[in-house]
């Protein structure tokens, strides 16, 4: 790495960068945080895939099927809170906000599914279906 290309914003005297041990440790921590984030995002994505897979199987007849993913959603909530909720870098906040949107949409869908299940399959009103579809679309958009 050429000294001139340091992007840390430090003053350079004759092309030499003087990082304090604290700064070096900070940069190393940042790098560790981000590689941990990558691993965690893979885990989060697996939970999404599980939930989305269940969503794909939901139709008018078995609208309650999404409720099988309650535990997965709880897991996702906990994981997102743990790995994104306390991250210091801006990327953590951005990802956490997206996760919360996704989680809220799935919770919405589960709420509708619960109502439909309770009401018995016969009473799926167009309004309830429209609401579910809206939540589904929002969940899909949030996942992109």
C-alpha positions as CSV (number, residue, x, y, z in Angstrom):
1,X,0.0,0.0,0.0
2,X,1.5,3.3,-1.0
3,X,1.6,5.9,1.8
4,X,0.1,8.6,-0.4
5,X,-3.1,6.7,-0.8
6,X,-4.1,6.6,2.9
7,X,-7.8,7.5,3.1
8,X,-7.7,8.1,6.9
9,X,-7.6,11.9,6.6
10,X,-4.3,12.2,8.3
11,X,-1.6,14.8,7.6
12,X,1.3,13.2,5.8
13,X,4.8,14.4,6.3
14,X,6.8,13.3,3.2
15,X,4.6,10.4,2.5
16,X,4.8,8.8,5.9
17,X,1.6,8.1,7.9
18,X,1.8,8.1,11.7
19,X,-1.0,6.2,13.2
20,X,-1.2,6.0,16.9
21,X,-1.6,2.5,18.3
22,X,-5.2,3.5,19.3
23,X,-6.0,4.4,15.7
24,X,-4.6,1.1,14.4
25,X,-6.6,-0.8,17.0
26,X,-9.7,1.2,16.0
27,X,-9.2,0.4,12.3
28,X,-8.7,-3.3,13.1
29,X,-11.9,-3.2,15.2
30,X,-13.8,-1.6,12.4
31,X,-12.6,-4.4,10.0
32,X,-13.5,-7.1,12.5
33,X,-16.9,-5.5,13.0
34,X,-17.6,-5.5,9.3
35,X,-16.5,-9.0,8.7
36,X,-18.7,-10.1,11.6
37,X,-21.5,-8.1,10.0
38,X,-21.1,-10.1,6.8
39,X,-21.4,-13.4,8.7
40,X,-24.4,-12.1,10.6
41,X,-26.1,-10.8,7.5
42,X,-25.8,-14.3,6.0
43,X,-27.5,-15.7,9.0
44,X,-30.2,-13.0,8.8
45,X,-30.7,-13.8,5.1
46,X,-31.2,-17.5,6.0
47,X,-34.0,-16.5,8.3
48,X,-35.5,-14.3,5.6
49,X,-35.4,-17.2,3.2
50,X,-37.2,-19.4,5.7
51,X,-40.0,-16.8,6.2
52,X,-40.2,-15.9,2.5
53,X,-40.4,-19.6,1.7
54,X,-43.4,-20.0,4.0
55,X,-44.9,-16.8,2.5
56,X,-44.7,-18.3,-0.9
57,X,-46.8,-21.2,0.2
58,X,-49.5,-19.1,1.7
59,X,-52.7,-18.8,-0.3
60,X,-56.3,-18.3,0.5
61,X,-56.7,-21.9,1.6
62,X,-53.8,-22.1,4.0
63,X,-53.3,-18.5,5.1
64,X,-52.4,-19.7,8.5
65,X,-49.3,-21.4,7.2
66,X,-47.2,-18.2,7.8
67,X,-47.9,-18.6,11.5
68,X,-45.5,-21.5,11.5
69,X,-42.8,-18.9,11.2
70,X,-43.4,-17.2,14.5
71,X,-40.3,-18.7,16.0
72,X,-38.2,-17.8,13.0
73,X,-39.4,-14.2,13.2
74,X,-38.6,-14.1,16.9
75,X,-35.2,-15.4,16.1
76,X,-34.7,-12.8,13.4
77,X,-35.9,-10.0,15.7
78,X,-33.4,-11.1,18.4
79,X,-30.5,-11.5,15.9
80,X,-31.2,-8.1,14.2
81,X,-31.3,-6.4,17.6
82,X,-28.1,-8.1,18.8
83,X,-26.0,-7.6,15.7
84,X,-27.3,-4.5,14.1
85,X,-29.1,-2.6,16.9
86,X,-25.8,-1.8,18.8
87,X,-23.4,-1.3,15.9
88,X,-21.5,1.9,15.9
89,X,-21.0,2.4,12.1
90,X,-23.7,4.1,10.0
91,X,-24.2,0.9,7.9
92,X,-25.5,-0.8,11.0
93,X,-28.3,1.7,11.5
94,X,-29.2,1.5,7.9
95,X,-29.4,-2.3,7.9
96,X,-31.2,-2.3,11.2
97,X,-33.9,0.1,9.9
98,X,-34.5,-2.2,6.8
99,X,-34.7,-5.2,9.1
100,X,-37.3,-3.5,11.3
101,X,-39.4,-2.7,8.3
102,X,-39.2,-6.3,7.1
103,X,-40.1,-7.6,10.6
104,X,-43.0,-5.2,10.9
105,X,-44.4,-6.2,7.6
106,X,-44.2,-9.9,8.5
107,X,-45.8,-9.2,11.8
108,X,-48.6,-7.5,9.9
109,X,-49.1,-10.4,7.7
110,X,-49.1,-12.8,10.7
111,X,-51.7,-10.6,12.4
112,X,-54.0,-10.8,9.3
113,X,-53.4,-14.5,9.1
114,X,-54.3,-14.9,12.7
115,X,-57.6,-13.0,12.2
116,X,-58.4,-15.1,9.1
117,X,-57.6,-18.3,10.9
118,X,-59.8,-17.3,13.8
119,X,-62.6,-16.3,11.5
120,X,-62.5,-19.6,9.7
121,X,-61.5,-19.8,6.0
122,X,-65.0,-18.7,4.8
123,X,-64.7,-15.1,5.8
124,X,-61.8,-13.8,3.8
125,X,-63.0,-10.4,2.9
126,X,-61.5,-8.6,-0.2
127,X,-60.4,-5.9,2.2
128,X,-58.4,-8.3,4.4
129,X,-56.8,-9.9,1.4
130,X,-55.9,-6.4,0.0
131,X,-54.3,-5.6,3.3
132,X,-52.3,-8.8,3.3
133,X,-51.2,-8.2,-0.2
134,X,-50.1,-4.7,0.7
135,X,-48.0,-6.1,3.6
136,X,-46.6,-8.8,1.4
137,X,-45.6,-6.3,-1.3
138,X,-44.0,-4.1,1.3
139,X,-42.1,-7.0,2.8
140,X,-40.8,-7.9,-0.7
141,X,-39.8,-4.4,-1.3
142,X,-38.0,-4.1,2.1
143,X,-36.2,-7.3,1.2
144,X,-34.7,-5.9,-2.0
